Amino acid sequence: MIAVTPTPILTGIRLDGGGKPHPSRGCSMIDAVSRLARKRGAVDFCLGAPDYPPNPEVLRAAAEAVRNCSHIYGDPCGLPEFRAAAAAKVERFRKIQIEPETEVTITCGATEGLALVLRAVLEPGGEVVLFQPGYESYPPAVLHCGGVPRFVRLWPPQAEAGSWEFDEDELVAAFGPRTRALILNTPHNPTGKVFGRPDLERIAALCERHGCWIISDEIYEEFVFGGRTHMSPIELHGIRNRTAVISSLSKTYGVPGWRLGYVLAPPAATRTIRCIQEAVSGGAAVPLQAAGAAALRLPVAFYERLKCMFAARRERLLRLLRGLGMFCPAPEGGWYVMAAPGALGSVCAGDFASFLMERAGVAAAPGGAFYQEDPHTGHGWARLCFGRSEETLAEGERLLSVLSTSALTTDCVSVCNRR
């Protein structure tokens, strides 16, 4: 059995008498399962990280930068050429003009970017609206800034061709006088939902009405499938002055270990973000920023090839899992498939990811990691990453294919009943 107990995130973080958050245990269930996979020699479909080499042009740019660029302190808010490249990419693909001197801040990955934005817009007790299932690091980030998460469910579709959706009444009810921000993730981790214009307009209208921010995590923006297109809330009229966009080089360019990201925000918010950053990290690694600028300037053909490659891997994993009888809504974007053992996981009363590890030697992210209020809600789901190498996908296919549909339901009930 996987020795990782899903713990509600609000008990995983405790507040002392002064209201300062302290982690009472490691926050990432996904990292724990990934470490267990390495220990057991399981195939890792849990961690959302590439296990294949980055683009050769990006690596050449990094090598040249290490040899030739300055190795003294850089500007904490980022190299001018990197900020300019980020602004140029937004203009190229989103048709939005961004001022690199006053609206772009280079960060140590999207994780630091989120923390900086939250610290800039939150005060102790301020509430942040979060969709769940959702990325497991959002609630700890909110809590560590003295904020209070308010959760809104994304409901799974009844058919595999459907989309995960929120109930508008539930979203409205989550907003109140202390709401300061909503964290949006599109394409969404873990469900693969791509928030379209109608979704964004409803969210933007609520944020305008309550005078709060949209914090839009768009690290999967290049990974959209089935004719869908990515849209950022900064493209909407009237909300750009209360929107911060967070992006990262980790997924698109295959360099998560570089810890490079950036934040797009209005000038006043950018000034606050940069002041906080100077006290937190002092800026990202200078040589890697130079290489990052080269990455952001890659031609359109690079992105087209990337999308085709990931679309094929998505279809490959969906075909395998559905062939085993699993219920898998087709992700509209992102890197992941959410899978349940049959109709919405009704045959499995416990953690489906434990079954996959025990019976197939395949590590998947436990569904409970994404339901922070009540992890048991997610026990019938497992998230599998298709952003892996061809070799990893082939080995996963070999291991998973030994499970017949009948063995899947029978063994899953057996494993879950022993928990």
Secondary structure, 3 states (H helix, E strand, C coil): CCCCCCCCHHHHEEECCCCCEEECCCCCHHHHHHHHHHHHCCEECCCCCCCCCCCHHHHHHHHHHHHHCCCCCCCCCCCHHHHHHHHHHHHHHHCCCCCHHHHEEEECHHHHHHHHHHHHHCCCCCEEEEEECCCCCHHHHHHHCCCEEEEEEEECCCCCCCCCEECHHHHHHHCCCCEEEEEEECCCCCCCCCCCHHHHHHHHHHHHHHCCEEEEECCCCCCECCCCCCCCHHHCCCCHHHEEEEEECCCCCCCHHHCCEEEECCHHHHHHHHHHHHHHCCCCCHHHHHHHHHHHCCCHHHHHHHHHHHHHHHHHHHHHHHHCCCECCCCCECCEEEEECCHHHCCCCCCHHHHHHHHHCEECEEHHHHCCCCHHHHCCCEEEECCCCHHHHHHHHHHHCCCCHHHHHHHHHHHHHCC
